[in-house]
C-alpha cells in the first residue's frame, strides 16, 4: 500500500511539473509563432562572368553582382515596414520604409525606396531579363548605375513620401511622390524637392500603357563631360519624362519605352524594346534593342543589340547567357559576353 502511494504521489508530482513546463513554454512559443507570422525574410544572390573587348577598358572577370537581404514586417493588417540591405561590394541600406494601406485606392509610404520613374526602374533585378538589368536610358535618367555623374549612382532610389493605389478595379494605377532628389542614404543638399508621378492604364489583362515623370532641381554630385557647364555642388534643373507599354502573355513578354530628360540646357533621349520569348516551359529567348543619346546637340549616342537565353532551373532561380554588340557613334564599338546565375529564397 505504501509503495502504491509513493508511486501515485510521484506520478502526480511529475504531472504538475510537466504542466508547469508546458505553461512556461507557451509564451515563448507564442512569441516565436507571432514573429514567424509577422516577419518574412527573403534574399537573392546573382553571380556572373563578364568579358568585354572594349580597347579602353577590357574586362575579363568573375564577379558578385548582387547579394541582397530583405525583411518585411507586418505590424497590423494594414500597417507594414520593409527593409532591404545590399551585402555585395559596398554594403549599404537600399530601402527602409513604412507604409499604411487605407484602401485599395490609397496607400501611403514614407522612407527610402525606388523612384517610380520609368516602367523598368521599379522592377526587381530578379525578374528583369537583361544581365545589365536596365536599358541605358533608364540607368542614366533614373540615377541607377552612375552613368550620369551629375545624378550619381543610387540604384534608382531616393528618400521621400509617396501615395499610390489602384482605381476602377485596377484599370488605373497611380503613384505620386515628393522626394529629396539626392539619392539613397543622403539628406537633401538644396531646398528643392523632386515631384515624381507614374500613371499606368490596364485596359485588358496582360497589357498596360502609361507614363511617368520627374520634375525638380538636382545638386550635382560630380562634373560630367556631357554637361560641362554644371559643376559639382551646383543646383541645376533636372526634369525627366517617359511613355511606354508592356505586354505579358504565355508565349511572349514585351516591354518598350521612350524616355527623355533635360539637365540644365542639355537634352537627352532614348528608347528600348525588350522581349522574352517562352520557347519551352523553363527556357526563354531574350532579345533587346537599346538606344540612348546622352546629348542630342552633340549626338553622343550608343545603340546596344542584345541576344541571349535564360533557363529557370528552379522556381525564382535561373541561368542566363547574353551577347551584346555595343555600337557607339563616338569611339569604338565593342562586344560584351555575360553569364549570370541567380538563386533566390
Helices and strands as residue ranges (DSSP letters): H 2-38, E 39-52, G 55-57, E 59-74, E 79-86, E 92-103, E 106-114, H 136-141, E 157-167, E 172-179, E 194-204, E 207-219, E 235-248, E 252-263, E 266-280, E 283-293, E 301-314, E 317-328, E 334-344
